[in-house]
Amino acid sequence: MSALKRVREGQHLTQEELSSNSGISVRTIQRIESGVLPKGHTLKALAKALQVSENDLLGNPDVNEDTVFVSTTADTNAVESENTLTHIDIPKIKLINLSSILFVLLPPLNIITPLVLSRLFKQNNTIAKQIISLQILWTILAPIVFILGILLKLGSSFTIGLIACIALSNVLLILINLAELDRNKRLRFKLNFSII
C-alpha cells in the first residue's frame, strides 16, 4: 500500500475529499497511490492537506499492516513541521470497539468502557474518537426512540420488541464496524463530526 493511501485512509478521507482539501486532482492522487512518487508542489500540497511531513508521503515499506499513522498537531497554533504521529494499533482499536457490546443494556458504561480503554491503550486517535462518538449518539437516540414507542401505546409486547430492536441495533453497529476494521482497517459507520 502506498504511503499516501495509508495516511489518507487512516484519516478516513476519500480521494475526492483529499483532492478538494489539497487542490490536487483526483487523477494525480490515483497515480501517486498506484506507485508514482509525488514531487514539488504536489508533495507539499498533499503533506499540508494531510498535516504530515513530506517524508511521510514518500513511503516507509517497513510499516506493519496492523499499524496506521495519522498526523495530528498538539497545538492548533503549532507550526506544520511540529506535527507528531499518532500510532493507531488496529487490534487495540478492535478491542475498544468490541468493549461496548458488553454494556449494550447499561448505556453509560457503553461509553465509559471504550473511553477508558482508549486512554489505557494510548489510542487517542480519530478512529477511537469515532467509536466513542457513535456510542454517545446511540445512547442519546435510544431513549428518544423508546419514549416515542411508548407514546404510541401499542402494548407491552411492542415495547419489549422495541427494547430488543434498540439493543440489537447497537450490537449490529459494533459488529459491522468490527468486521470493517478487520478487513479494511477503517470504520463502516462513522460520523462526519466528533462528539469528543
N, CA and C of each residue as an Amber inpcrd file, in Angstrom:
protein
   588
   0.8560000  -1.1790000   0.0000000   0.0000000   0.0000000   0.0000000
   0.8970000   1.2350000   0.0000000   0.5770000   2.2280000  -0.8210000
   1.3890000   3.4400000  -0.8870000   1.2340000   4.2530000   0.3970000
   2.2600000   5.0580000   0.6860000   2.2340000   5.8870000   1.9020000
   1.0560000   6.8580000   1.8630000   0.7920000   7.4440000   0.6980000
  -0.3190000   8.3970000   0.5920000  -1.6410000   7.7140000   0.9030000
  -1.8590000   6.5380000   0.3450000  -3.1110000   5.8270000   0.5740000
  -3.2560000   5.4370000   2.0410000  -2.1570000   4.9960000   2.6640000
  -2.1840000   4.5990000   4.0620000  -2.5670000   5.7850000   4.9500000
  -1.9530000   6.9380000   4.7110000  -2.2470000   8.1320000   5.5180000
  -3.6700000   8.6220000   5.2380000  -4.0660000   8.6540000   3.9530000
  -5.4140000   9.1320000   3.5830000  -6.4880000   8.2560000   4.2180000
  -6.3510000   6.9460000   4.1090000  -7.3420000   6.0430000   4.6940000
  -7.3110000   6.0940000   6.2150000  -6.1270000   6.3080000   6.7930000
  -6.0230000   6.4440000   8.2420000  -6.7870000   7.6500000   8.7580000
  -6.9260000   8.6660000   7.9030000  -7.6680000   9.8690000   8.2760000
  -9.1070000   9.8190000   7.7570000  -9.5020000   8.6800000   7.2180000
 -10.8760000   8.4600000   6.7250000 -11.2720000   9.4750000   5.6590000
 -10.3700000   9.7240000   4.7270000 -10.6630000  10.6430000   3.6320000
 -10.7930000   9.8560000   2.3360000 -11.7170000  10.2780000   1.4840000
 -11.7920000   9.7080000   0.1430000 -10.7950000  10.4470000  -0.7340000
 -10.5270000   9.9060000  -1.9070000  -9.6390000  10.5980000  -2.8390000
 -10.2280000  11.9490000  -3.2290000 -11.5410000  12.0040000  -3.3560000
 -12.2110000  13.2540000  -3.7300000 -12.0740000  14.3020000  -2.6370000
 -12.2160000  13.8730000  -1.3890000 -12.0640000  14.8100000  -0.2690000
 -10.6350000  15.3340000  -0.1890000  -9.6590000  14.4510000  -0.3800000
  -8.2640000  14.8790000  -0.3650000  -7.9870000  15.8400000  -1.5170000
  -8.5620000  15.5490000  -2.6640000  -8.4070000  16.4400000  -3.8140000
  -8.9510000  17.8250000  -3.5060000 -10.1180000  17.8720000  -2.8940000
 -10.7400000  19.1470000  -2.5330000  -9.9060000  19.9030000  -1.5040000
  -9.3630000  19.1760000  -0.5190000  -8.5740000  19.8120000   0.5440000
  -7.2090000  20.2870000   0.0740000  -6.6370000  19.5840000  -0.9150000
  -5.2640000  19.8800000  -1.3260000  -5.1640000  20.6810000  -2.6240000
  -6.2200000  20.6460000  -3.4350000  -6.1490000  21.3000000  -4.7370000
  -5.4420000  20.4480000  -5.7870000  -5.1580000  19.2020000  -5.4590000
  -4.5180000  18.2580000  -6.3870000  -5.6150000  17.4020000  -7.0100000
  -5.5310000  17.1580000  -8.2960000  -6.5940000  16.4190000  -8.9860000
  -6.6950000  14.9780000  -8.4890000  -7.8980000  14.4230000  -8.5880000
  -8.1330000  13.0350000  -8.1850000  -7.2440000  12.1050000  -9.0030000
  -7.1010000  12.3920000 -10.2800000  -6.2730000  11.5500000 -11.1600000
  -4.8250000  11.5130000 -10.6730000  -4.2900000  12.6640000 -10.2580000
  -2.9150000  12.7140000  -9.7470000  -2.8090000  11.9020000  -8.4540000
  -3.8000000  12.0220000  -7.5880000  -3.8100000  11.2490000  -6.3350000
  -3.8430000   9.7510000  -6.6440000  -4.6390000   9.3580000  -7.6390000
  -4.7100000   7.9460000  -8.0310000  -3.3550000   7.4510000  -8.5420000
  -2.6740000   8.2840000  -9.3330000  -1.3550000   7.8970000  -9.8590000
  -0.3520000   7.7250000  -8.7240000  -0.3930000   8.6390000  -7.7600000
   0.5350000   8.5540000  -6.6280000   0.2460000   7.2950000  -5.8110000
  -1.0390000   7.0140000  -5.5990000  -1.4000000   5.8210000  -4.8240000
  -1.0810000   4.5240000  -5.5710000  -0.9240000   4.6090000  -6.8850000
  -0.5580000   3.4050000  -7.6410000   0.9580000   3.2320000  -7.7360000
   1.7300000   4.1710000  -7.1610000   3.1740000   3.9650000  -7.1150000
   4.0480000   5.1140000  -7.5710000   3.4880000   6.1470000  -8.2110000
   4.2890000   7.2890000  -8.6490000   4.6000000   8.1550000  -7.4350000
   5.8570000   8.5170000  -7.2360000   6.2290000   9.3500000  -6.0930000
   5.8470000  10.8050000  -6.3430000   5.2210000  11.4590000  -5.3550000
   4.8740000  12.8740000  -5.5160000   6.1230000  13.7460000  -5.4230000
   6.0970000  14.8860000  -6.1190000   7.2460000  15.7980000  -6.1290000
   6.7660000  17.2340000  -6.0030000   7.6780000  18.1030000  -5.6470000
   7.4620000  19.5470000  -5.6700000   6.1780000  20.0170000  -5.0240000
   5.4380000  20.8360000  -5.8020000   4.1990000  21.4370000  -5.3130000
   3.1850000  20.3790000  -4.8820000   3.0820000  19.3020000  -5.6510000
   2.1240000  18.2340000  -5.3400000   2.4280000  17.6330000  -3.9750000
   3.6930000  17.3230000  -3.7290000   4.1060000  16.7440000  -2.4460000
   3.7950000  17.6980000  -1.2990000   4.1250000  18.9800000  -1.4800000
   3.8780000  19.9760000  -0.4300000   2.3900000  20.1530000  -0.1590000
   1.5840000  20.2160000  -1.2210000   0.1440000  20.4290000  -1.0630000
  -0.5150000  19.2410000  -0.3610000  -0.1170000  18.0280000  -0.7330000
  -0.6860000  16.8360000  -0.1000000  -0.2640000  16.7370000   1.3650000
   1.0090000  17.0100000   1.6480000   1.5030000  16.9620000   3.0270000
   0.7720000  17.9850000   3.8890000   0.5620000  19.1710000   3.3350000
  -0.1400000  20.2240000   4.0820000  -1.5980000  19.8350000   4.3320000
  -2.2790000  19.3100000   3.3210000  -3.6850000  18.9230000   3.4650000
  -3.8570000  17.7880000   4.4770000  -2.9000000  16.8740000   4.5100000
  -2.9840000  15.7280000   5.4210000  -2.3180000  16.0060000   6.7720000
  -1.6580000  17.1530000   6.8810000  -0.9500000  17.5540000   8.0880000
   0.1030000  16.5230000   8.4870000   0.8980000  16.1090000   7.5050000
   2.0190000  15.2060000   7.7460000   3.2580000  15.8160000   7.1100000
   4.4100000  15.2770000   7.4400000   5.6300000  15.7700000   6.7990000
   5.7230000  15.1870000   5.3890000   6.4850000  15.8360000   4.5480000
   6.6570000  15.3560000   3.1700000   7.2870000  13.9720000   3.1580000
   8.1770000  13.7150000   4.1040000   8.8240000  12.3910000   4.1870000
   7.8150000  11.2840000   4.4420000   6.7470000  11.5920000   5.1910000
   5.7240000  10.5780000   5.4690000   5.0270000  10.1160000   4.1960000
   4.9700000  10.9900000   3.1880000   4.2950000  10.6380000   1.9310000
   5.2250000   9.9590000   0.9330000   6.5050000   9.9620000   1.2500000
   7.4490000   9.3280000   0.3380000   7.5890000   7.8390000   0.6030000
   6.9380000   7.3670000   1.6790000   6.8280000   5.9210000   1.8920000
   7.7610000   5.3810000   2.9360000   7.2880000   4.3280000   3.5720000
   8.0620000   3.5770000   4.5500000   7.6420000   2.1250000   4.4210000
   8.3910000   1.3150000   3.6800000   7.9850000  -0.0560000   3.4240000
   7.9960000  -0.9650000   4.6470000   8.5790000  -0.5240000   5.7740000
   8.6780000  -1.3840000   6.9410000   7.4920000  -1.2890000   7.8740000
   6.4370000  -0.5700000   7.4960000   5.2960000  -0.3870000   8.3860000
   4.4460000  -1.6520000   8.3930000   4.0930000  -2.1080000   9.5730000
   3.2350000  -3.2830000   9.7640000   1.8360000  -2.9750000   9.2420000
   1.1560000  -3.9450000   8.6610000  -0.1820000  -3.7050000   8.1100000
  -1.2140000  -3.3940000   9.1780000  -0.9850000  -3.8420000  10.4230000
  -1.9200000  -3.5530000  11.5050000  -1.6430000  -2.2020000  12.1500000
  -0.7170000  -1.4460000  11.5890000  -0.3590000  -0.1500000  12.1350000
  -0.6490000   0.9210000  11.1030000  -1.3170000   1.9600000  11.5400000
  -1.6130000   3.0970000  10.6710000  -1.1110000   4.3220000  11.3850000
  -0.5550000   5.2780000  10.6540000  -0.1070000   6.5080000  11.2600000
  -0.9740000   7.6500000  10.7860000  -1.4220000   8.4570000  11.7530000
  -2.2330000   9.6210000  11.4390000  -1.5460000  10.8160000  12.0510000
  -1.4550000  11.8680000  11.2990000  -0.8110000  13.0690000  11.8010000
  -1.7940000  13.9210000  12.5780000  -1.3470000  14.4030000  13.7250000
  -2.1560000  15.3470000  14.4930000  -1.2360000  16.4220000  15.0240000
  -1.7680000  17.5900000  15.3130000  -0.9460000  18.6360000  15.9120000
  -1.3100000  18.7470000  17.3760000  -0.3140000  18.9370000  18.2010000
  -0.5430000  19.0460000  19.6380000  -1.1930000  20.3820000  19.9700000
  -0.9190000  21.3940000  19.1830000  -1.4440000  22.7260000  19.4310000
  -1.8910000  23.2920000  18.0920000  -3.0640000  23.8890000  18.0410000
  -3.5600000  24.3830000  16.7650000  -2.7060000  25.5010000  16.2010000
  -1.9610000  26.1740000  17.0590000  -1.0820000  27.2430000  16.5850000
   0.3220000  26.7510000  16.2460000   0.5450000  25.4540000  16.3880000
   1.8680000  24.9030000  16.1390000   2.2200000  24.9910000  14.6630000
   3.4970000  25.0730000  14.3990000   3.9840000  25.1080000  13.0290000
   3.8050000  23.7300000  12.4170000   3.5380000  23.6500000  11.1220000
   3.2880000  22.3700000  10.4630000   4.4250000  21.3810000  10.6740000
   5.6450000  21.8610000  10.7710000   6.7730000  20.9500000  10.9310000
   6.8170000  20.3050000  12.3110000   5.9740000  20.7660000  13.2400000
   5.9530000  20.2040000  14.5790000   4.8930000  19.1190000  14.7290000
   4.3710000  18.6230000  13.6110000   3.3660000  17.5570000  13.6740000
   3.9480000  16.3190000  14.3360000   3.1050000  15.6220000  15.0830000
   3.5250000  14.3630000  15.6710000   2.6230000  13.2670000  15.1290000
   3.1470000  12.0580000  15.1000000   2.3660000  10.9310000  14.5850000
   1.6640000  10.2180000  15.7210000   0.3920000   9.9130000  15.5270000
  -0.3660000   9.1300000  16.4820000  -0.4460000   7.7160000  15.9510000
  -0.0260000   6.7930000  16.7580000   0.0130000   5.3860000  16.3710000
  -1.3750000   4.7750000  16.5300000  -1.9020000   4.2020000  15.4610000
  -3.1950000   3.5270000  15.5110000  -2.9350000   2.0320000  15.4460000
  -3.1950000   1.3630000  16.5470000  -2.9910000  -0.0760000  16.6530000
  -4.3500000  -0.7520000  16.4190000  -4.5330000  -1.3250000  15.2460000
  -5.8270000  -1.8820000  14.8500000  -6.3440000  -2.9590000  15.8200000
  -5.5150000  -3.9030000  16.2880000  -6.0500000  -4.8780000  17.2550000
  -6.5930000  -4.2070000  18.5320000  -5.9190000  -3.1730000  19.0060000
  -6.4050000  -2.4660000  20.1950000  -7.6770000  -1.6850000  19.8780000
  -7.7420000  -1.1040000  18.6810000  -8.9520000  -0.3770000  18.2680000
 -10.1380000  -1.3440000  18.1910000  -9.9030000  -2.5580000  17.6860000
 -10.9810000  -3.5530000  17.6160000 -11.4650000  -3.9180000  19.0170000
 -10.5510000  -4.0270000  19.9670000 -10.9240000  -4.3210000  21.3450000
 -11.7250000  -3.1640000  21.9550000 -11.3040000  -1.9410000  21.6700000
 -12.0430000  -0.7640000  22.1550000 -13.4660000  -0.7880000  21.6050000
 -13.5920000  -1.0640000  20.3130000 -14.9090000  -1.1330000  19.6810000
 -15.7610000  -2.2380000  20.3010000 -15.1730000  -3.4030000  20.4770000
 -15.9020000  -4.5660000  20.9950000 -16.2950000  -4.4020000  22.4590000
 -15.5700000  -3.5880000  23.2030000 -15.8720000  -3.4170000  24.6300000
 -17.2680000  -2.8410000  24.8640000 -17.7920000  -2.0910000  23.9210000
 -19.1330000  -1.5050000  24.0760000 -20.2250000  -2.5570000  24.0820000
 -19.9830000  -3.6790000  23.4370000 -21.0170000  -4.7040000  23.3080000
 -21.3820000  -5.3240000  24.6600000 -20.4250000  -5.3020000  25.5960000
 -20.6790000  -5.8710000  26.9140000 -21.7090000  -5.0740000  27.6960000
 -21.8780000  -3.8070000  27.3420000 -22.7360000  -2.9280000  28.1350000
 -23.8510000  -2.3000000  27.3070000 -24.3480000  -3.0400000  26.3340000
 -25.4300000  -2.5370000  25.4870000 -26.6580000  -2.1960000  26.3190000
 -26.9260000  -2.9670000  27.3660000 -28.1110000  -2.7270000  28.1940000
 -27.8340000  -1.7670000  29.3580000 -26.5950000  -1.3270000  29.5060000
 -26.2270000  -0.3590000  30.5440000 -25.5770000   0.8560000  29.8770000
 -26.3750000   1.6830000  29.1980000 -25.8460000   2.7270000  28.3450000
 -24.6970000   3.6020000  28.8370000 -24.6310000   4.0670000  30.0490000
 -23.4520000   4.8860000  30.3540000 -22.1440000   4.1050000  30.2400000
 -22.1730000   2.8180000  30.5570000 -20.9530000   2.0170000  30.5020000
 -20.5120000   1.7260000  29.0690000 -21.4380000   1.7630000  28.1110000
 -21.0490000   1.5320000  26.7100000 -20.2400000   2.7150000  26.1680000
 -20.2190000   3.8180000  26.8910000 -19.3860000   4.9740000  26.5280000
 -18.1150000   4.9810000  27.3750000 -18.2840000   4.7600000  28.6710000
 -17.1560000   4.8560000  29.6040000 -16.0990000   3.7910000  29.3230000
 -16.5260000   2.5550000  29.0590000 -15.5720000   1.4650000  28.8360000
 -14.6420000   1.7220000  27.6490000 -15.1580000   2.0490000  26.4430000
 -14.2170000   2.3240000  25.3510000 -13.3750000   3.5790000  25.6000000
 -13.9270000   4.5550000  26.3190000 -13.1730000   5.7640000  26.6400000
 -11.9840000   5.4310000  27.5390000 -12.2380000   4.6300000  28.5660000
 -11.1600000   4.2230000  29.4740000 -10.1240000   3.3750000  28.7340000
 -10.5900000   2.4270000  27.9160000  -9.6570000   1.5810000  27.1640000
  -8.8180000   2.3910000  26.1780000  -9.4310000   3.3880000  25.5340000
  -8.6580000   4.1980000  24.5830000  -7.5500000   4.9630000  25.2960000
  -7.8120000   5.3960000  26.5230000  -6.7730000   6.0840000  27.3100000
  -5.7130000   5.0860000  27.7830000  -6.1610000   3.9080000  28.2450000
  -5.2200000   2.8840000  28.7070000  -4.2860000   2.4230000  27.5900000
  -4.8570000   2.2270000  26.3910000  -4.0840000   1.7510000  25.2400000
  -3.3770000   2.8770000  24.5020000  -3.5480000   4.1130000  24.9830000
  -2.9530000   5.2940000  24.3270000  -3.3890000   5.3900000  22.8740000
  -4.6920000   5.2050000  22.6440000  -5.2660000   5.2740000  21.3020000
  -6.1770000   6.5010000  21.2000000  -5.5940000   7.6650000  21.4030000
  -6.3450000   8.9190000  21.3100000  -6.2890000   9.4070000  19.8660000
  -6.9650000   8.6920000  18.9810000  -6.9120000   8.9910000  17.5540000
  -8.3290000   9.0960000  16.9980000  -8.4360000   9.4080000  15.7220000
  -9.7450000   9.6560000  15.1200000 -10.6480000   8.4260000  15.1450000
 -10.0850000   7.2390000  14.9570000 -10.9230000   6.0320000  14.9360000
 -11.5100000   5.7820000  16.3280000 -10.6920000   5.8680000  17.3650000
 -11.1880000   5.6660000  18.7340000 -12.2370000   6.7180000  19.0800000
 -11.9830000   7.9570000  18.6780000 -12.9520000   9.0300000  18.9500000
 -14.2650000   8.7810000  18.2230000 -14.2010000   8.2570000  17.0030000
 -15.4180000   7.9540000  16.2580000 -16.2030000   6.8210000  16.9190000
 -15.5030000   5.8100000  17.4240000 -16.1740000   4.6990000  18.1140000
 -16.9370000   5.2300000  19.3240000 -16.2790000   6.0670000  20.1120000
 -16.9020000   6.6250000  21.3140000 -18.0330000   7.5850000  20.9330000
 -17.8180000   8.3930000  19.9100000 -18.8550000   9.3260000  19.4540000
 -20.1100000   8.5840000  18.9960000 -19.9240000   7.4660000  18.2900000
 -21.0770000   6.6580000  17.8590000 -21.8560000   6.1310000  19.0570000
 -21.1430000   5.6990000  20.0880000 -21.8230000   5.1940000  21.2850000
 -22.5640000   6.3150000  22.0150000 -21.9770000   7.5050000  22.0450000
 -22.6550000   8.6440000  22.6690000 -23.9370000   8.9620000  21.9040000
 -23.8460000   9.0190000  20.5720000 -25.0210000   9.3160000  19.7560000
 -26.0970000   8.2460000  19.9510000 -25.6890000   6.9700000  19.9420000
 -26.6530000   5.8860000  20.1430000 -27.3170000   6.0150000  21.5110000
 -26.5330000   6.3620000  22.5360000 -27.0620000   6.4900000  23.8940000
 -28.0550000   7.6480000  24.0030000 -27.8630000   8.6610000  23.2070000
 -28.8050000   9.7910000  23.1870000 -30.0770000   9.4120000  22.4300000
 -29.9240000   8.7410000  21.2870000 -31.0730000   8.4190000  20.4430000
 -31.9300000   7.2610000  20.9830000 -31.3190000   6.2890000  21.6470000
 -32.0610000   5.1150000  22.1220000 -33.2130000   5.4800000  23.0540000
 -33.0090000   6.3190000  24.0730000 -34.1510000   6.6580000  24.9340000
 -35.2240000   7.4700000  24.2090000 -34.8000000   8.2870000  23.2630000
 -35.7750000   9.0770000  22.4970000 -36.6840000   8.1490000  21.7050000
 -36.0870000   7.1620000  21.0190000 -36.8780000   6.1940000  20.2500000
 -37.7750000   5.3910000  21.1870000 -37.2460000   4.9940000  22.3400000
 -38.0250000   4.2230000  23.3110000 -39.2360000   5.0260000  23.8010000
 -39.0260000   6.2800000  24.1500000 -40.1310000   7.1300000  24.6360000
 -41.1770000   7.3300000  23.5500000 -40.7270000   7.5550000  22.3260000
 -41.6770000   7.6930000  21.2140000 -42.4810000   6.4100000  21.0270000
 -41.8350000   5.2590000  21.1920000 -42.5320000   3.9730000  21.0790000
 -43.5800000   3.7980000  22.1580000 -43.2520000   4.2270000  23.3710000
 -44.2180000   4.1250000  24.4800000 -45.4040000   5.0550000  24.2290000
 -45.1450000   6.2340000  23.6990000 -46.2150000   7.1950000  23.4350000
 -47.2170000   6.6750000  22.4040000 -46.7860000   5.7380000  21.5720000
 -47.6940000   5.1520000  20.5790000 -48.7310000   4.2300000  21.2290000
 -48.4670000   3.7840000  22.4550000 -49.3820000   2.9370000  23.2290000
 -49.8480000   1.7040000  22.4340000 -48.8590000   0.9480000  21.9380000
 -49.1760000  -0.2450000  21.1500000 -49.0910000  -1.5300000  21.9680000
 -48.9430000  -1.4310000  23.2740000 -48.9550000  -2.6110000  24.1280000
 -47.5830000  -3.0150000  24.6180000 -47.5990000  -3.9210000  25.5860000
 -46.3440000  -4.3390000  26.2130000 -45.4770000  -5.1950000  25.2890000
 -46.0940000  -6.0070000  24.4400000 -45.2870000  -6.8370000  23.5330000
 -44.5360000  -5.9560000  22.5260000 -45.1600000  -4.8730000  22.0850000
 -44.4820000  -3.9330000  21.1930000 -43.3020000  -3.2780000  21.9150000
 -43.5190000  -2.9000000  23.1770000 -42.4690000  -2.2410000  23.9590000
 -41.2700000  -3.1670000  24.1540000 -41.5350000  -4.4280000  24.4510000
 -40.4560000  -5.4060000  24.6230000 -39.7070000  -5.6000000  23.3020000
 -40.4470000  -5.6980000  22.2080000 -39.8250000  -5.8110000  20.8890000
 -38.9990000  -4.5860000  20.5430000 -39.4950000  -3.4110000  20.9260000
 -38.7700000  -2.1650000  20.6660000 -37.4570000  -2.1300000  21.4360000
 -37.4820000  -2.5540000  22.7000000 -36.2530000  -2.6030000  23.5060000
 -35.2430000  -3.5470000  22.8550000 -35.7250000  -4.7060000  22.4020000
 -34.8380000  -5.6710000  21.7480000 -34.2440000  -5.0900000  20.4660000
 -35.0570000  -4.3870000  19.6770000 -34.5670000  -3.7760000  18.4310000
 -33.5370000  -2.6830000  18.7010000 -33.7720000  -1.8900000  19.7320000
 -32.8290000  -0.8230000  20.0770000 -31.4810000  -1.4240000  20.4790000
 -31.5120000  -2.4490000  21.3470000 -30.2660000  -3.1010000  21.7780000
 -29.5780000  -3.7870000  20.6060000 -30.3610000  -4.4640000  19.7710000
 -29.7980000  -5.1650000  18.6130000 -29.1610000  -4.1910000  17.6250000
 -29.7380000  -2.9950000  17.4900000 -29.1590000  -2.0130000  16.5640000
 -27.7430000  -1.6370000  16.9910000 -27.5020000  -1.5190000  18.2970000
 -26.1550000  -1.1820000  18.7650000 -25.2020000  -2.3540000  18.5840000
 -25.6840000  -3.5700000  18.8470000 -24.8500000  -4.7580000  18.6570000
 -24.4240000  -4.8640000  17.1900000 -25.3680000  -4.6560000  16.2740000
 -25.0420000  -4.7160000  14.8390000 -24.0610000  -3.6120000  14.4480000
 -24.2510000  -2.4180000  14.9640000 -23.3380000  -1.3020000  14.6960000
 -21.9140000  -1.6720000  15.1030000 -21.7810000  -2.2280000  16.2860000
 -20.4590000  -2.6180000  16.7950000 -19.8520000  -3.7380000  15.9530000
 -20.6440000  -4.7750000  15.6500000 -20.1180000  -5.9270000  14.9050000
 -19.7680000  -5.5880000  13.4620000 -20.5760000  -4.7530000  12.8210000
 -20.2690000  -4.3560000  11.4420000 -18.9970000  -3.5070000  11.4000000
 -18.8470000  -2.5930000  12.3640000 -17.6080000  -1.8090000  12.4320000
 -16.4110000  -2.6920000  12.7360000 -16.5920000  -3.7140000  13.5660000
 -15.5120000  -4.6450000  13.8740000 -15.0710000  -5.3930000  12.6130000
 -16.0360000  -5.8580000  11.8310000 -15.7080000  -6.5680000  10.5870000
 -14.9820000  -5.6540000   9.6070000 -15.4090000  -4.3970000   9.5190000
 -14.7590000  -3.4480000   8.6060000 -13.3520000  -3.1060000   9.0850000
 -13.1570000  -3.0120000  10.3910000 -11.8130000  -2.7900000  10.9280000
 -10.9110000  -3.9600000  10.5930000 -11.4630000  -5.1520000  10.6700000
 -10.6840000  -6.3530000  10.3720000 -10.2940000  -6.4190000   8.9000000
 -11.2450000  -6.0610000   8.0230000 -10.9950000  -6.1430000   6.5830000
 -10.2040000  -4.9510000   6.0440000 -10.6640000  -3.7350000   6.3390000
 -10.1140000  -2.5450000   5.6770000  -9.4520000  -1.5400000   6.6220000
  -9.3750000  -1.8770000   7.9010000  -8.7320000  -1.0220000   8.8930000
  -9.3550000   0.3700000   8.9730000 -10.6870000   0.4080000   8.8360000
 -11.4420000   1.6490000   8.9840000 -12.8380000   1.2930000   9.4610000
 -13.6070000   2.3040000   9.8420000 -14.9650000   2.0720000  10.3310000
 -15.9610000   2.1250000   9.1800000 -16.9330000   1.2520000   9.2200000
 -18.0060000   1.2830000   8.2150000 -18.9900000   2.4030000   8.5500000
 -19.3750000   2.4920000   9.8260000 -20.2850000   3.5370000  10.2810000
 -19.5000000   4.5610000  11.0760000 -19.5050000   5.7960000  10.6450000
 -18.8270000   6.8620000  11.3450000 -19.5920000   8.1530000  11.1590000
 -19.3170000   9.0980000  11.9970000 -19.9760000  10.3980000  11.9320000
 -19.1020000  11.3570000  11.1460000 -19.7020000  12.4050000  10.6160000
 -18.9280000  13.4420000   9.9300000 -18.3710000  14.4620000  10.9080000
 -18.5700000  14.2030000  12.1860000 -18.0880000  15.0790000  13.2390000
 -17.7250000  14.2090000  14.4290000 -17.0160000  14.7850000  15.3800000
 -16.6340000  14.0500000  16.5780000 -17.2880000  14.7120000  17.7880000
 -17.9480000  13.9320000  18.6190000 -18.5900000  14.4610000  19.8110000
 -17.5530000  14.7170000  20.8960000 -16.4910000  13.9130000  20.9140000
 -15.4420000  14.1450000  21.9260000 -14.2050000  14.7350000  21.2840000
